[in-house]
Amino acid sequence: MLAALATTAAMFVGAAAQAAPVSYELEVTVTTTGPFSGRSITGTIGWDTDDVVDPVTFLIPPDLSIEFAHGGVTIDETNDVHYPDFPEFQFFGGVLEFIDFVLVDGVNGVSLPGGVLWAELNDDLAFDGTKYTVGASAYTTQYDFPEVPLPAGLPLLIGGLGAFGLLRARRG
């Protein structure tokens, strides 16, 4: 009887110890090419383990936290481009597998340095027991929207106008 009571108490204490807010360090490294390739920033992420249920859980604010301090500015979950519906942490089998967190320059108080248009945490989330690491895509305006030089665009314009002229001539 005493052994059964001790086992029940141990199970209760174990369950109570598992259900608690957790916080981990998060290191983000830019994996895309460009001027920010290879740069890293660290911050913290957190959630309450009570909110994670098997087999699949999707957490959004206020059930999660994410925070970075960079250049004297704090970035957190409220800066996500789709806040309050995002960011989103995705858990599979109780394990954090994916973070969906997108920052866009000029949206929700975000000012990204060096012409970064948007940044997204999306690659290779890993956990070493104390810290999560994740790759990020960071795209700048200079890489995403190359200008078409006038000499290359001029033949396209002339060809398009000529096609309209031929169509009009056929109608008449």
Secondary structure, 3 states (H helix, E strand, C coil): CHHHHHHHHHHHHHHHHHCCEEEEEEEEEECCCCCCCCCEEEEEEEEEHHHCCCCEEEECCCCEEEEEEECCEEEEHHHCCCCCCCCEEEEECCEEEEEEEEEECCCCCCCCHHHEEEEEEEEEEEECCCEEEEEEEEEEHHHHCCCCCHHHHHHHHHHHHHHHHHHHHHHC
